[in-house]
Amino acid sequence: MSERIVRVGVRILEKEYQVACPVEERADLLDSAEYLNAKMREIREGGQVIGLDRIAVMAALNIANELLKLRQQESTVESDVGVRLRHLRERVETALSQGQQLDL
């Protein structure tokens, strides 16, 4: 079963791009383009970087950095949850082996 593909027009720094994507991903593509456009405008307005290619690379690096930080935070949260679950399981097993009532 093939996905239906649509062409979507996005505008980034006053330049129009046509991008093909599955119909169900259209909203995500538009959100992504809007986010990228905002990041690129922010860099351009900062005045430190000149040229569309350089602005695009700086925006890509900033977005990649954000992604890596979020992944690290997610990994830390998963690790913390794992430790808490392990401690809780140990308490339950200890209480069961001793036949005690456990206050959670």
N, C-alpha and C positions, 0 to 999 in steps of 0.2 A: 504494500500500500504506500503510494508516494505522497509526500507532503505537498500541499499547494504553496507555491512560491510567489511572492509579490515583490514588486519594486517599490522601494520607499525613498522618498526624497528627504534628505537631511541637510541642514544648513549649518556650517561650522566656519566661524570667522568670515562671514559674508560670502562664502563660497558654497555652491550647491553640489551635493554628491548624491548619486543614485546607488542604492544598496539593495541587493536581493536578499530576502530572508523568508523563512516560513511564516505563514499568516499568523500563527499563534505567538510568534516572537516579535511581531511588529511593535507593540507597546514597549517592550524591553529595549528594542533598538532605538526608538525615539527617546526614551529616558536616558540611554547611554550617550546618544549624540548630544543631548541637552547638557548632560554632565560634562562631557568632553569640551563642548563649546564654552561652558562657564570656566573651566580650568584654563583653557587656552586664552580666553579673554583676560583672566586674572594675571596670567604670566605676561601677556602683551602690555597690559596697562601698568605693570610693574616697571616697565621700561628697561629692564636689565638684559632682555633677550630680544634680538631682532631677527626677523626672517621666519616665514611660516614653518619651514622644516625644523628649525631649532626650537620654536615654540611647541611644535607637536612632540618633539623628542622630550622636552622638559615636562610637558603635560603627561606623557606616557610614563616617564620615570616617577613623577609624583603619584600617579594613580597606582602604579606597581608597588610603590612604597606603602601606600594606604592598604592595599590588598594584603601584602605580607604582614603588616602589623595586625590586621584583623585576623588573619590565619593564626598568628602567634597567640593572640588573645583567646581565640577559640580553642586552641590546643591546650592552653593553660587552664581554661574553664573545664574542659573535658578531663584533664588530669586531676584537678581538684575534686570533681564529682566522683571520679573513680576511687580516689583515696577515701572519701567520705562513705561511699557505698561499701568499700572493703571493711572499714571500721564498724559500720552498722551491722554488716553480716557477721563479723567476729563477735560483736556484743550479743546478737540474736543466738548464734551458735553456743556461746558460753552460757547464756541464760537457759537455753533448752537443755544443755547437758547437765546443768545444775538443777533443773526443774523449777526455776524461779520465774516470778512475774517480772516482766521487763517494762520499765517506764520509758516510752519514746517521747 
